Amino acid sequence: MNYIDSKCGFFSAGGNEFALLSSLIGIVLTKDLTIDEQNSLGNFLVGIGQTMMTAAAQNQVIIDEQR
């Protein structure tokens, strides 16, 4: 299931635009949070990213083995 349609431009953005968007979202999310809340939310989001990267890596291994 693809929750973010690539046609919306999210996945077609360049590397610099992607990094800028990430920075802006991070700044907005931390605006009204305490340091402990920022740390907790940041670690939570990193955990999500690691899970996604682990799944993607394993899926790539399976695709490469099928070639």
Backbone as CSV, one residue per row, in Angstrom:
resi,resn,N_x,N_y,N_z,CA_x,CA_y,CA_z,C_x,C_y,C_z
1,MET,0.848,-1.174,0.000,0.000,0.000,0.000,0.894,1.237,0.000
2,ASN,0.646,2.165,-0.904,1.446,3.380,-1.012,0.638,4.556,-0.491
3,TYR,0.960,5.003,0.741,0.202,6.081,1.367,0.531,7.449,0.773
4,ILE,1.722,7.604,0.230,2.114,8.869,-0.377,2.319,8.621,-1.861
5,ASP,1.366,9.044,-2.647,1.411,8.832,-4.093,2.599,9.581,-4.672
6,SER,3.411,8.891,-5.449,4.598,9.516,-6.028,4.241,10.657,-6.967
7,LYS,3.013,10.707,-7.423,2.596,11.789,-8.315,2.463,13.123,-7.591
8,CYS,2.401,13.101,-6.251,2.238,14.344,-5.504,3.540,15.118,-5.433
9,GLY,4.644,14.556,-5.860,5.917,15.253,-5.871,6.838,14.897,-4.726
10,PHE,6.336,14.218,-3.713,7.150,13.880,-2.556,8.380,13.076,-2.954
11,PHE,8.204,12.045,-3.751,9.320,11.194,-4.141,10.062,11.715,-5.377
12,SER,9.545,12.734,-6.007,10.245,13.291,-7.161,11.111,14.487,-6.789
13,ALA,11.090,14.884,-5.515,11.922,16.001,-5.058,13.393,15.595,-5.100
14,GLY,14.260,16.565,-5.380,15.695,16.314,-5.382,16.227,16.137,-3.966
15,GLY,17.480,15.733,-3.872,18.102,15.490,-2.578,18.112,16.717,-1.683
16,ASN,18.464,17.872,-2.238,18.505,19.099,-1.434,17.119,19.484,-0.937
17,GLU,16.128,19.353,-1.793,14.752,19.673,-1.396,14.257,18.718,-0.317
18,PHE,14.617,17.468,-0.456,14.227,16.451,0.530,14.845,16.775,1.891
19,ALA,16.133,17.137,1.882,16.825,17.476,3.129,16.235,18.736,3.754
20,LEU,15.915,19.725,2.941,15.314,20.959,3.439,13.952,20.677,4.062
21,LEU,13.143,19.875,3.395,11.830,19.515,3.925,11.971,18.804,5.272
22,SER,12.922,17.894,5.361,13.175,17.189,6.607,13.538,18.162,7.726
23,SER,14.403,19.106,7.430,14.811,20.106,8.431,13.646,20.966,8.872
24,LEU,12.855,21.410,7.925,11.708,22.259,8.260,10.694,21.514,9.124
25,ILE,10.422,20.274,8.774,9.486,19.469,9.571,10.033,19.276,10.978
26,GLY,11.327,18.993,11.087,11.945,18.812,12.397,11.839,20.064,13.254
27,ILE,12.070,21.225,12.661,11.980,22.489,13.400,10.550,22.746,13.851
28,VAL,9.598,22.523,12.969,8.190,22.750,13.308,7.745,21.811,14.423
29,LEU,8.147,20.553,14.350,7.724,19.574,15.359,8.302,19.858,16.740
30,THR,9.473,20.466,16.815,10.113,20.697,18.115,9.738,22.030,18.746
31,LYS,9.006,22.851,18.038,8.726,24.216,18.490,8.188,24.292,19.914
32,ASP,7.185,23.541,20.257,6.539,23.641,21.569,6.816,22.443,22.469
33,LEU,7.865,21.679,22.167,8.188,20.501,22.966,9.341,20.783,23.918
34,THR,9.324,20.102,25.070,10.460,20.186,25.976,11.626,19.404,25.379
35,ILE,12.794,19.542,25.971,13.960,18.798,25.485,13.712,17.296,25.585
36,ASP,13.123,16.854,26.689,12.829,15.424,26.842,11.831,14.942,25.799
37,GLU,10.815,15.750,25.511,9.825,15.384,24.489,10.461,15.359,23.104
38,GLN,11.343,16.323,22.822,12.045,16.342,21.540,12.885,15.084,21.379
39,ASN,13.586,14.703,22.439,14.422,13.506,22.407,13.579,12.264,22.198
40,SER,12.470,12.176,22.906,11.586,11.015,22.784,11.002,10.902,21.379
41,LEU,10.460,12.003,20.858,9.878,11.985,19.520,10.941,11.710,18.457
42,GLY,12.101,12.322,18.610,13.187,12.094,17.653,13.602,10.636,17.599
43,ASN,13.750,10.014,18.765,14.114,8.597,18.806,13.012,7.718,18.226
44,PHE,11.769,8.093,18.462,10.642,7.352,17.899,10.686,7.398,16.368
45,LEU,10.907,8.588,15.813,10.953,8.734,14.353,12.156,8.008,13.753
46,VAL,13.285,8.031,14.445,14.458,7.285,13.988,14.146,5.791,13.969
47,GLY,13.435,5.313,14.991,13.046,3.903,15.035,12.175,3.520,13.847
48,ILE,11.246,4.397,13.488,10.411,4.142,12.307,11.284,4.057,11.062
49,GLY,12.209,5.001,10.924,13.102,5.014,9.769,13.951,3.760,9.692
50,GLN,14.468,3.308,10.835,15.284,2.094,10.843,14.471,0.874,10.433
51,THR,13.236,0.804,10.880,12.372,-0.315,10.502,12.124,-0.312,9.001
52,MET,11.860,0.861,8.448,11.622,0.970,7.004,12.875,0.599,6.216
53,MET,14.036,1.030,6.677,15.289,0.721,5.983,15.618,-0.763,6.065
54,THR,15.319,-1.391,7.198,15.547,-2.824,7.349,14.672,-3.616,6.377
55,ALA,13.398,-3.240,6.290,12.487,-3.912,5.361,12.926,-3.711,3.918
56,ALA,13.316,-2.493,3.577,13.756,-2.200,2.204,15.010,-2.985,1.844
57,ALA,15.957,-3.069,2.780,17.190,-3.815,2.519,16.901,-5.285,2.282
58,GLN,16.044,-5.865,3.100,15.719,-7.279,2.930,14.971,-7.520,1.626
59,ASN,14.056,-6.625,1.287,13.344,-6.757,0.008,14.308,-6.648,-1.165
60,GLN,15.324,-5.798,-1.057,16.314,-5.670,-2.126,17.140,-6.948,-2.252
61,VAL,17.490,-7.559,-1.139,18.221,-8.828,-1.163,17.407,-9.887,-1.904
62,ILE,16.125,-9.957,-1.597,15.256,-10.954,-2.250,15.172,-10.682,-3.745
63,ILE,15.018,-9.420,-4.140,14.943,-9.073,-5.566,16.239,-9.437,-6.266
64,ASP,17.397,-9.110,-5.628,18.695,-9.401,-6.235,18.921,-10.902,-6.379
65,GLU,18.448,-11.694,-5.430,18.623,-13.143,-5.514,17.777,-13.757,-6.621
66,GLN,16.685,-13.096,-6.981,15.796,-13.606,-8.019,16.319,-13.314,-9.418
67,ARG,17.310,-12.481,-9.521,17.869,-12.129,-10.849,18.805,-13.165,-11.344
